[in-house]
Amino acid sequence: MNIDSLTLGSPVPGKPESGPDQTETQGRLILSRDERDRSTVREAWLAACARSSTRAVYEREIGLYFTWCDEQGVAVLRAGRADVDHYRQMLLDRHEHSTVAKKLAAVSSFYKHGTEEFEHLVPDNPVAR
């Protein structure tokens, strides 16, 4: 599916929305502009990973972060430091510090790539201190 061909649509009556930024029109999932933009940054970032093992880990970790953001109503490309701090705390409640550091390194790498290659979409890296 070509990202440029996606447009916003109205939710189908009687069907629940697919997510906070998604609607479904006649059985077709329609992505919001935020989701298209974050997908564009995500795909370019993953393509820039030299090692397939790194790419697989990053893909998993950024998917978990995107899911958390969606559940919290946070627009990924407009997330702030407070949002990342909440994500970090949720991770610390479930994982050791070393594991949390690795997970946040992937998220930080995503934002770093975005600020360097897509500065019009990603204004800053909310993970960086």
Salt bridges, closest charged atoms under 4 A:
GLU24 OE2 - LYS15 NZ 3.24
ASP34 OD1 - ARG78 NH1 3.78
GLU35 OE2 - ARG38 NH2 3.80
ASP37 OD2 - ARG33 NE 3.81
GLU43 OE2 - ARG42 NH1 2.17
GLU59 OE2 - ARG42 NH2 3.04
GLU61 OE2 - ARG60 NH2 3.21
GLU61 OE1 - LYS103 NZ 3.06
ASP70 OD1 - ARG38 NH1 2.91
ASP85 OD1 - ARG81 NE 3.27
ASP85 OD1 - ARG88 NH1 2.73
GLU116 OE2 - LYS112 NZ 2.67
